[in-house]
Amino acid sequence: MKELSENWQEVNSVTLQFLKNIPSEQYHSKPFVERFTTFSWEFACLLTTREMYINGFKSGKLDGGTSCSLEKEIEELNKEEMLKKIIVTEKVIEQFISDAKIIEINFFGRKTRKDVVISWLLQHEQLHFGKLLLYCAKSGIAIPTALQEMWGKESFKK
């Protein structure tokens, strides 16, 4: 699980850098008027999904009925409040990854290994990276250095 933990830390680092790079006054803005959502909605989705995974690991069952905060309420948080909540979830998920007693959970009706379940969470985070990358480019916000290091700095040159 060491590699999974390292992967989680790397992905989380990108999530945190995206959040930190967004100016507070732009946090609730919508860079693309005709499509997509706000920066704050992207982070609300990330946070509530993390909460679902945390509650799923706690109960041994993760599916569409797993509890989490209301996305609309989370979307209204300011950037600093969101940062605190993301950091809390980072640490809790890291504990689940490191817990050797957790081997599998019921994931949408199937017994599924912990590493496979976490891989779905990682994919979800990276889906949002793509959208946040577009939002930042459109808004003139710096791309996280952690993302550039993950995928190669050459990929992000103008």
HELIX and SHEET records of a PDB file:
HELIX    1   1 LYS A    2  ASN A   21  1                                  20    
HELIX    2   2 SER A   24  GLN A   26  5                                   3    
HELIX    3   3 PHE A   39  SER A   59  1                                  21    
HELIX    4   4 GLU A   71  GLU A   75  1                                   5    
HELIX    5   5 LYS A   79  SER A   98  1                                  20    
HELIX    6   6 LYS A  114  SER A  139  1                                  26    
HELIX    7   7 THR A  145  TRP A  151  1                                   7    
HELIX    8   8 LYS A  153  PHE A  156  5                                   4    
SHEET    1   A 3 LYS A  61  LEU A  62  0                                        
SHEET    2   A 3 GLU A 104  PHE A 107  1                                        
SHEET    3   A 3 ARG A 110  ARG A 113 -1                                        
END                                                                             
